[in-house]
Amino acid sequence: MPFINLKITGTPTAEQKAQIVREFTDTLVRVLDKDPKTTHIVIDEVGDENWGFDGVLTTEYRRRESAE
């Protein structure tokens, strides 16, 4: 039983989430011959203030990018 836990920032639409689930499932079926009925995908939306990289929170990183 494959299980994918995807963590992302931002606010994807329901349609985008559905596409992610479809395409991730299709990939596991095609590459690993997994049964789509037992493939589970969880999408965790993490607030920008709770995600950091390059030494700063995503909110600060995006502020810097928009200022350039």
N, C-alpha and C positions, 0 to 999 in steps of 0.2 A: 504494500500500500504506500505509494509515494505521497509525501507531504512537503509542500513548499510553503514557506513563510516569507512573504515579501514585505519589507518595510520601506516605506517611501515618505517623502515630504510632499507638500502641495495638497491640492484638493482635486483629485481626479473625478470625473463624472461617473455615473453609474455605467454608462456605455463604455467608457474607457476601462473600467474595472472588469466588465464582462468580456471585453476583448482580451485583456491580460489573461483571464482565467481560460478562455478558449485557446489562445495561442500557447500558453504554457502547457496546457493539457495535450494539445496536438503535438507539441515537441516531445513530450514524454512518451506518447504513443508511437511516434515516428522513430525516435532515436533508441528508446529502451523497450519498445513493444509492451508498454504498460497498459493496463485496462483503465479506460477513462472513468468507469464507474467506481473505481477504488482510488482515484487520484484526487487528493484534497489540496486546495490552495487557499491560504489565508492572507489577506491584504491588511497590514497594519499601517494606518496613517499616523505619522509622527509629526507633531507640530514643529515648525522651524526652530522655535525656541528650545526644543528638546533634542536637536540634532546638531552635531558639530563636526567640522573637518577643517583642515588647514589651520588649526589652532583657534578657530572662532566658531561661534554659533552660526547656523545657516542664516538667521535674520541679519546678522552683521555682514556676512559674506555677500548676501544679496544687496544690502545697502551700498556696500563698496562697489559692486558691479554696476549698479544703476547710476552711481555718481561718475563713473568713468565715461 
